[in-house]
C-alpha cells in the first residue's frame, strides 16, 4: 500500500515546496495537485495552475511520484495535454501520473468561456482524449478521426520517460466513468468510504470482464480527508460533509 498527499494550491508556492520536501524526507510515496482555477467554496481564494505547479515541484524533489488528481479534460486539448505530461515526465525523471477526469466545476467554465457540454458529452470526450493521448505516447505518428478530436499525422517527441506513462481516471460513475477506466486506465481513484470503494471496484471489475481486460492491471486508490482539531463541532461538520 502507498500513501500520498493531495495538495490544495491555495498556499504560497514556498509553502507548497516545504510540504513536498517534508513528504519526500519522511517517506511518503507521492504528491498530487488538483486541477482547478478557483475554489468552488470561495471563488476569491488564490489558486495556482496545476501543471505549472507540478512542473516546478517535479524539478525540486527527486524521488516521489507527482501527479494531478485530476486534470479536467475540458480545459486543454488532449494532444496539448499529452505534450505537457511528457515534458513534466522528463523534468521529473519518469515520475509523473496523468490523472484525468471529465470535469465538473461549471463556474470555471462559465467564467473562462470554456464550453461545459452535457454530462454524457463530457464523458465521451474523456474517452476520446484517453485514446488520443495513448496514441501520441505510443506511436511515431498518430491519426485520429473522432467525434470530438482529430489528429493528422501528429507526432510527440520526446516520448515520455515511462513506458507507459500512467493514466489515472478519477470518478465513480458506474455507467460511463468506470467503463472509461476499464478501457484506458492504468490507475483509478475515487472519493468515498470503504463500502463505496468496494462497490465501485466491483463495478470496475465487471466492466473489465465485459471488454476482456484483466482488472488486476488497474491500480486502485481512494482519497481520504484528515481533519485535526479540538473543535468537536467542526469535526462533526466535516464528518457529515465527507462521510
Residue, then its C-alpha position, 0 to 999 in steps of 0.5 A: x500500500x502507498x500513501x500520498x498527499x493531495x495538495x490544495x494550491x491555495x498556499x504560497x508556492x514556498x509553502x507548497x515546496x516545504x510540504x513536498x520536501x517534508x513528504x519526500x524526507x519522511x517517506x511518503x510515496x507521492x504528491x498530487x495537485x488538483x486541477x482547478x482555477x478557483x475554489x468552488x467554496x470561495x471563488x476569491x481564494x488564490x489558486x495556482x495552475x496545476x501543471x505549472x505547479x507540478x512542473x516546478x515541484x517535479x524539478x525540486x524533489x527527486x524521488x516521489x511520484x507527482x501527479x494531478x488528481x485530476x486534470x479536467x479534460x475540458x480545459x486543454x486539448x488532449x494532444x496539448x495535454x499529452x505534450x505537457x505530461x511528457x515534458x513534466x515526465x522528463x523534468x521529473x525523471x519518469x515520475x509523473x501520473x496523468x490523472x484525468x477526469x471529465x470535469x465538473x466545476x461549471x463556474x470555471x467554465x462559465x467564467x473562462x468561456x470554456x464550453x461545459x457540454x452535457x454530462x454524457x458529452x463530457x464523458x465521451x470526450x474523456x474517452x476520446x482524449x484517453x485514446x488520443x493521448x495513448x496514441x501520441x505516447x505510443x506511436x511515431x505518428x498518430x491519426x485520429x478521426x473522432x467525434x470530438x478530436x482529430x489528429x493528422x499525422x501528429x507526432x510527440x517527441x520526446x516520448x515520455x520517460x515511462x513506458x507507459x506513462x500512467x493514466x489515472x481516471x478519477x470518478x465513480x460513475x458506474x455507467x460511463x466513468x468506470x467503463x472509461x477506466x476499464x478501457x484506458x486506465x492504468x490507475x483509478x481513484x475515487x472519493x468515498x468510504x470503504x463500502x463505496x470503494x468496494x462497490x465501485x471496484x466491483x463495478x470496475x471489475x465487471x466492466x473489465x470482464x465485459x471488454x476482456x481486460x484483466x482488472x488486476x492491471x488497474x491500480x486502485x486508490x481512494x482519497x481520504x480527508x484528515x481533519x485535526x482539531x479540538x473543535x468537536x463541532x467542526x469535526x462533526x461538520x466535516x464528518x457529515x460533509x465527507x462521510 
